[in-house]
Amino acid sequence: MTAGRIGFLIGSMALAVSIFAPLPAGMSREAFVTAGLVVLMAAWWMTEALPLTATALMPFLVLPFAGVMSAKDTASAYYSDILFLLLGGAFIALAIERTGLHKRLALGILKATGNKVGPRGLLLAFMASAGILSMLISNTSTALIMMPMALAVLAGGGADPKNPDGLSGALPMGIAFAASIGGLGTIVGSPTNAIAVGLLDELIGVRITFVQWMAFGLPLVVIGIPLAAAIVGRVQRVTDHPFDVAAARAAIDTHSAWTLPEKRLVPVVAITFVAWLGQLWIEPLLPEGSLTDGTIAIIASLTLFLLPDGTGRPLLTWEEADRAPWGVIMMFGGGLALAAGMGKSGLADWLGQMLLPLEALPLVVVAIAVVALVVLITEFASNVATASAIVPVVASLTVALGADPLLLAMPAALAASWGFMLPAGTGPNAIAWATGRIRIERMVKAGLLLDLFGILLLVGVVWVMRAVV
C-alpha cells in the first residue's frame, strides 16, 4: 500500500471518529470534528493522498456541515490580506525575473561568499541573507524577494529544476525556513510578534520593549539559522550532490550594462521595500486598517502593469503575470480556513485549557510543554491565530503560577512562528513549494527535526537571556 493510500485512510478514519465517537471531556462536537479535520488535512498533506490544493478545499466541505461556520463564512475565511501579499509579491518576483534583475542581486551574494565556498556555504549565505532581511520586512515578502535569486543561481550552476536532490531543493527550503526564523529577531519582523506583545501588555501588564524583544530574538536567529542550514543540508544530502558555484557565478555574470527595464524596475522594488519597512510609521497617517503588506504589494504590482519599461511595453504583461502560483494561494487559503475553524469551534481554546493542570510541574517543564503545544498548533493554524488563541491562556497560566511572565510567555510568543513542516503552514513555505523543487517528505522531515530542536532552543535561549538581562 502506498503512502498516499495510508494517509488517505488515516485522515478519513480520524474524521469519521470525530463525528461518531464519544466526546472528550470539555470538548464540543464542533471542536471534535474540527480536530478530526486537522488530522485529516495533516495526513493528506504529508502523504499527498490528494493534490495539496485539492486537500485545501476540505474546510469548505466539513466546517459548514459540522455547524462550525456557514458556507459563506468558511469561503470568506479562505481570503485575507496575506493572500494579496502573496499575489502582489509574486507579480514583483515575476517582473524581477523577466528583466533579469534577480541575476544581478544573486551575483552580489555569490561575490560576497568568496571563491572557495561550497554548496553548504552557499546555502548558509542565502539563508543568512534571508534572515537579516526578514528582521526588517515580513517573512513572506522576504521569501518572495529571495526566491528568484536562488533560482537564478541554481539555473546557473546547472541544477535540474525537476530534480529535488541536493542544493536544488535545499536552497528554496532553506530560504523559507530562514525567512520565518529571521522574523523572530525584531518586533516588526512578524505580525505575530506584535500581537503577542500587545496581548501580554493588555492582559497582565507586561510590556516588552523593542530592545527587550531583540535581546531574546537575535540570539535565537543567530543560533537558529545555522541549525536550520545544517538540518536542511543533511536532509537534502547537499554534499552528495556537487554544485559548481563558480559556474553559477559565471553563468549569471554577463558583464552587461544595466538595461532600461532593470533601471526602471529598481525604483519600484526599492520604494516597495521602503514602504514595507516603514509601514509602522505610515499607518497612523492613514485610515485604520487601510495599509497592510498586501496593500503595498498590490500598489507595486499595478505599477508594474502601468509603467513602461523603455522598450515599448510595460514592465509586466498579464501573460507573464498569469504564471503566479494560483494553486499555492488556494492551498494557503485552506490553511487560513482551517485556522478560522479551530477558533470558531472552540478547539484552540480547549487545547489551551489542557495546559492549566501543568501548574503542578516544575516551571521549566511547563515552559517546554507550552512551547511544544504551540509549535504543534502553528503547524496547522496560522501563526497569527495561534498567538491570538494561546498567548491569553499562557498569560493566565503565568498568573496562576506566580512565575516570571517572560519565562513562559516569551517562548510561547516565539513558538507561534516556529512551524516548518508543511507547505501551507507559512507563507515562505508555500512560496518555496511553488518552485516545484521540494519533495513533501523532505520538507516534513526537515521541518520536524527543526521543530523538535526548536522546542528546546526557544526555552533555552529565553531562560538564559532572562538570567543575563
C-alpha positions in Angstrom: 0.0 0.0 0.0 1.4 3.4 -1.0 2.0 6.3 1.5 -0.8 8.2 -0.2 -3.4 5.5 0.4 -2.2 5.1 4.0 -2.5 8.8 4.6 -5.9 8.9 2.9 -7.2 6.1 5.2 -5.7 7.6 8.4 -7.2 11.0 7.6 -10.6 9.6 6.7 -10.8 7.5 9.8 -9.8 10.4 12.0 -12.7 12.5 10.6 -15.1 9.6 11.0 -14.1 9.0 14.6 -14.6 12.7 15.4 -18.1 12.6 14.0 -19.4 9.4 15.7 -17.1 8.7 18.8 -17.9 9.9 22.3 -16.7 13.4 23.1 -13.5 14.1 25.1 -14.2 15.8 28.4 -15.0 19.5 27.9 -15.0 19.4 24.1 -18.0 20.2 21.9 -18.9 18.1 18.9 -18.0 21.0 16.7 -14.5 21.2 18.2 -14.1 17.4 17.9 -15.0 17.4 14.3 -12.6 20.3 13.6 -9.9 18.2 15.4 -10.7 15.4 13.0 -10.4 17.8 10.1 -7.0 18.9 11.3 -5.7 15.3 11.4 -7.3 14.6 8.0 -5.6 17.6 6.3 -2.3 16.9 8.0 -2.3 13.3 6.9 -3.4 14.1 3.4 -0.9 16.9 3.0 2.0 14.9 4.4 1.4 11.9 2.2 0.0 13.8 -0.8 -3.0 11.5 -0.7 -4.7 14.2 -2.8 -3.1 17.1 -4.6 -2.2 19.7 -1.9 -4.5 22.3 -3.3 -7.4 19.8 -3.5 -6.9 19.0 0.2 -7.2 22.7 1.0 -10.8 22.5 -0.2 -11.8 20.3 2.7 -12.6 23.0 5.3 -15.2 24.4 2.8 -17.0 21.0 3.0 -16.5 19.9 6.6 -16.9 23.1 8.6 -20.4 24.1 7.4 -21.8 20.5 7.8 -20.2 20.3 11.3 -22.1 23.5 12.2 -18.9 25.4 12.9 -19.3 28.1 10.3 -21.7 28.7 7.4 -20.5 28.0 3.9 -20.4 31.8 3.2 -18.2 32.4 6.3 -16.0 29.5 5.5 -15.4 30.8 2.0 -14.6 34.2 3.4 -12.0 32.6 5.7 -10.0 31.5 2.7 -9.1 35.0 2.0 -7.1 37.6 3.9 -4.7 40.4 3.2 -1.8 38.0 3.3 -3.1 36.4 0.1 -2.8 39.7 -1.6 0.7 39.9 -0.3 1.5 36.5 -1.9 -0.2 37.6 -5.2 1.4 41.0 -5.4 4.8 39.7 -4.3 4.6 37.0 -7.0 4.0 39.7 -9.6 7.0 41.6 -8.3 9.1 38.4 -8.4 8.0 37.7 -12.0 9.0 41.2 -13.1 12.4 40.8 -11.4 12.8 37.5 -13.2 11.6 38.9 -16.6 14.1 41.8 -16.5 17.0 39.7 -15.2 17.4 41.8 -12.1 17.4 38.8 -9.9 20.6 37.6 -11.5 22.4 40.8 -10.5 21.1 40.5 -6.9 22.2 36.8 -6.8 25.6 37.7 -8.1 26.1 40.1 -5.3 25.5 37.3 -2.8 27.8 35.0 -4.7 30.6 37.6 -4.8 30.2 38.2 -1.0 30.7 34.5 -0.3 34.1 34.3 -2.0 35.6 31.9 -4.5 36.1 28.8 -2.3 32.6 28.4 -0.8 30.9 25.0 -1.3 27.2 24.1 -1.5 26.8 24.2 2.3 28.4 27.6 2.5 26.3 28.9 -0.3 23.1 27.6 1.4 24.1 29.3 4.7 24.9 32.5 2.8 21.5 32.7 1.2 19.8 31.7 4.5 21.7 34.4 6.4 20.7 37.0 3.9 17.1 36.0 4.1 17.2 36.0 7.9 18.7 39.5 8.0 16.1 40.8 5.5 13.2 39.2 7.4 14.0 41.1 10.6 13.1 44.3 8.7 10.2 43.2 6.4 7.6 40.4 6.6 8.7 36.8 6.2 6.6 36.3 3.1 8.0 39.4 1.4 11.5 38.2 2.2 10.8 34.8 0.6 9.3 36.5 -2.5 12.4 38.7 -3.0 15.0 36.0 -2.3 13.4 33.1 -4.2 14.1 34.4 -7.8 17.7 35.0 -6.8 18.1 31.4 -5.6 16.5 30.0 -8.8 18.9 32.1 -10.9 21.9 30.6 -9.0 20.5 27.1 -9.4 20.0 27.5 -13.1 23.5 29.0 -13.5 25.0 26.0 -11.7 23.2 23.6 -13.9 20.7 22.2 -11.3 17.9 20.3 -12.9 14.6 22.0 -12.0 12.9 18.6 -12.0 15.4 17.0 -9.6 14.8 17.9 -6.0 18.1 16.5 -4.7 20.9 18.4 -3.2 21.1 22.2 -3.4 18.2 22.3 -5.9 15.7 21.6 -3.2 17.8 22.8 -0.3 18.1 26.4 -1.4 14.3 27.2 -1.7 13.6 25.3 1.5 16.4 26.9 3.4 15.3 30.4 2.3 11.8 29.7 3.5 13.0 28.4 6.9 15.4 31.3 7.3 12.7 33.9 6.5 10.5 32.5 9.3 13.4 32.3 11.8 14.7 35.8 10.9 11.2 37.3 11.6 11.7 36.4 15.2 14.6 38.9 15.6 12.5 42.0 16.0 9.0 43.0 17.0 8.4 44.3 13.4 9.8 41.1 11.9 6.4 39.3 12.1 2.8 40.4 12.9 2.7 37.5 15.4 5.4 39.3 17.5 3.4 42.5 17.7 0.2 40.6 18.6 1.9 38.7 21.4 3.4 41.9 22.8 0.1 43.7 22.7 -1.8 40.8 24.4 0.7 40.5 27.2 0.5 44.2 27.9 -3.3 44.2 27.8 -3.8 41.0 29.8 -1.2 41.1 32.6 0.5 44.4 32.2 3.8 43.0 30.9 5.4 45.5 28.5 8.1 44.1 26.2 10.1 46.9 24.6 11.7 46.7 21.1 15.2 46.3 22.7 14.0 43.6 25.1 12.5 41.6 22.2 15.7 41.8 20.3 17.6 40.6 23.4 15.7 37.3 23.1 15.1 37.2 19.4 18.5 38.0 18.0 20.3 35.1 19.8 17.6 32.8 18.5 18.2 34.0 14.9 22.0 33.7 15.3 21.7 30.1 16.5 18.5 29.1 14.6 19.6 29.8 11.0 22.9 27.8 11.1 20.9 25.0 12.8 18.3 25.1 10.1 21.0 25.2 7.4 22.6 22.1 8.9 19.3 20.2 9.0 18.3 21.2 5.5 21.7 20.4 4.2 21.7 16.9 5.8 18.1 16.1 4.8 18.8 17.2 1.2 22.2 15.5 1.2 23.8 18.6 -0.2 27.4 17.3 0.0 26.4 14.2 -2.1 25.3 16.3 -5.0 28.2 18.6 -6.1 27.2 22.1 -7.3 29.6 24.2 -9.3 29.4 27.6 -7.6 32.0 29.1 -10.0 29.9 28.0 -12.9 26.8 29.6 -11.3 28.7 32.8 -10.8 30.0 32.8 -14.4 26.6 32.0 -15.9 24.8 34.9 -14.2 27.7 37.4 -14.5 27.2 38.6 -18.1 29.2 41.8 -17.5 26.5 43.5 -19.5 25.4 47.1 -18.9 22.2 47.8 -17.0 19.2 47.7 -19.3 16.3 50.2 -19.3 13.8 47.7 -17.8 16.2 46.9 -15.0 16.8 50.6 -14.2 13.1 51.3 -14.2 12.2 48.3 -12.0 14.8 49.0 -9.3 13.0 52.2 -8.0 9.7 50.2 -7.9 11.3 47.4 -5.8 13.2 49.9 -3.6 10.1 52.0 -2.9 8.1 48.9 -2.1 10.8 47.7 0.2 10.9 51.1 2.0 7.1 51.1 2.3 7.2 47.6 3.9 9.9 48.7 6.2 8.2 52.0 7.2 4.7 50.6 7.4 4.5 51.1 11.2 5.3 54.8 10.8 3.0 55.4 7.8 -0.1 53.6 9.2 -1.0 56.3 11.8 -1.3 58.8 8.9 -4.0 56.7 7.1 -7.4 55.3 7.9 -7.1 52.5 10.4 -6.6 49.1 8.8 -6.1 50.5 5.3 -2.4 49.9 4.9 -1.0 46.3 5.1 1.8 44.4 3.5 -0.7 43.2 0.9 -1.9 46.7 0.1 1.7 47.8 -0.6 2.3 44.7 -2.7 -0.8 45.3 -4.9 0.1 49.0 -5.4 3.5 47.9 -6.6 2.1 45.3 -8.9 -0.4 47.7 -10.5 2.6 50.0 -11.1 4.3 47.2 -13.0 1.4 47.0 -15.4 1.3 50.8 -15.9 5.0 51.8 -16.0 6.7 51.5 -19.5 10.0 49.6 -19.4 11.6 51.8 -22.0 11.3 49.3 -24.9 7.7 50.0 -25.9 5.9 47.7 -23.3 5.1 47.7 -19.6 7.4 46.2 -17.0 4.9 43.3 -16.7 2.2 42.0 -19.0 -0.7 39.8 -17.9 0.5 36.8 -19.9 3.7 37.0 -17.8 1.8 37.7 -14.5 -0.6 34.8 -15.1 2.3 32.5 -14.1 1.6 33.4 -10.5 1.2 30.4 -8.2 -2.6 30.3 -8.0 -2.7 26.8 -6.7 -0.4 27.7 -3.8 -2.6 30.7 -3.0 -5.6 28.5 -2.7 -3.6 26.0 -0.6 -2.6 28.7 1.8 -6.2 29.8 1.9 -7.2 26.3 3.1 -4.8 26.7 6.0 -6.5 30.1 6.9 -9.9 28.5 6.7 -8.8 25.6 9.0 -7.4 28.1 11.4 -10.7 30.0 11.5 -12.5 26.7 12.2 -10.2 26.0 15.1 -11.1 29.3 16.6 -14.8 29.3 15.9 -15.3 25.7 17.1 -13.5 26.3 20.4 -10.8 23.7 19.6 -8.0 26.3 20.1 -9.4 27.3 23.5 -9.8 23.6 24.5 -6.2 22.9 23.6 -5.1 25.9 25.6 -7.1 24.8 28.7 -5.3 21.5 28.6 -2.3 23.4 29.8 -3.7 24.5 33.1 -3.1 21.2 35.0 0.7 21.7 34.3 0.9 24.1 37.2 2.0 21.3 39.5 5.1 20.6 37.4 8.5 22.4 37.6 8.4 25.7 35.6 10.9 24.6 33.0 8.9 21.5 32.2 5.8 23.7 31.9 7.6 26.0 29.5 8.7 23.1 27.3 5.2 21.6 27.3 3.7 25.0 26.4 6.2 25.6 23.6 5.7 22.1 22.2 1.9 22.6 22.1 2.2 26.0 20.4 4.6 24.6 17.8 2.2 21.7 17.1 -0.8 24.1 16.7 1.0 26.5 14.5 1.8 23.8 12.0 -1.9 23.6 11.2 -3.2 27.0 12.1 -1.9 30.4 11.1 0.8 32.0 13.2 -1.5 34.9 14.0 -4.4 32.7 15.0 -2.1 30.6 17.2 -0.7 33.6 19.0 -4.1 35.1 19.5 -5.6 31.9 20.9 -2.7 30.6 23.0 -1.0 33.7 24.5 -4.0 34.7 26.6 -4.1 31.1 28.1 -0.3 31.3 28.8 -0.8 34.7 30.4 -3.5 33.2 32.7 -1.2 30.2 33.5 1.6 32.6 34.3 -0.6 34.5 36.8 -1.8 31.2 38.4 1.8 30.0 38.8 3.0 33.4 40.1 6.0 32.9 37.8 8.1 35.4 35.9 5.8 36.1 32.9 8.7 36.3 30.4 9.9 32.7 31.2 6.6 31.3 29.9 5.1 34.0 27.7 8.1 34.9 25.6 8.9 31.3 24.5 5.2 30.8 23.7 5.1 34.0 21.6 8.2 33.0 19.7 6.9 29.5 19.2 3.9 30.8 17.4 6.1 31.4 14.4 8.2 28.2 14.7 6.4 25.8 12.3 8.2 24.4 9.3 6.7 21.0 8.3 4.0 21.8 5.8 3.8 23.9 2.6 0.6 25.5 3.8 2.0 26.2 7.3 3.6 29.6 6.4 3.8 32.0 3.5 7.5 31.3 2.9 6.9 27.5 2.9 4.2 28.0 0.3 6.4 30.1 -1.9 9.3 27.5 -1.6 6.8 24.7 -2.5 5.7 26.7 -5.6 9.2 26.3 -7.1 8.4 22.6 -7.8 11.8 21.7 -6.4 10.8 20.3 -3.0 9.6 16.8 -2.1 6.9 16.9 0.6 8.5 14.1 2.7 11.8 16.0 2.9 10.1 19.2 4.0 8.2 17.2 6.6 11.4 15.5 7.8 13.5 18.7 7.9 10.6 20.7 9.5 10.0 18.0 12.1 13.7 18.0 13.1 13.8 21.8 13.3 10.6 21.8 15.3 12.0 19.3 17.9 15.3 21.1 18.3 13.4 24.4 18.3 11.3 23.5 21.3 14.4 23.2 23.5 16.2 26.1 21.7 13.3 28.5 22.3 13.1 27.7 26.0 16.8 27.6 26.5 17.6 30.9 24.8 14.8 32.8 26.6 15.8 31.4 30.0 19.5 32.0 29.5 18.9 35.6 28.2 16.5 36.3 31.0 19.2 35.4 33.5 21.6 37.8 31.7 19.2 40.7 31.1 
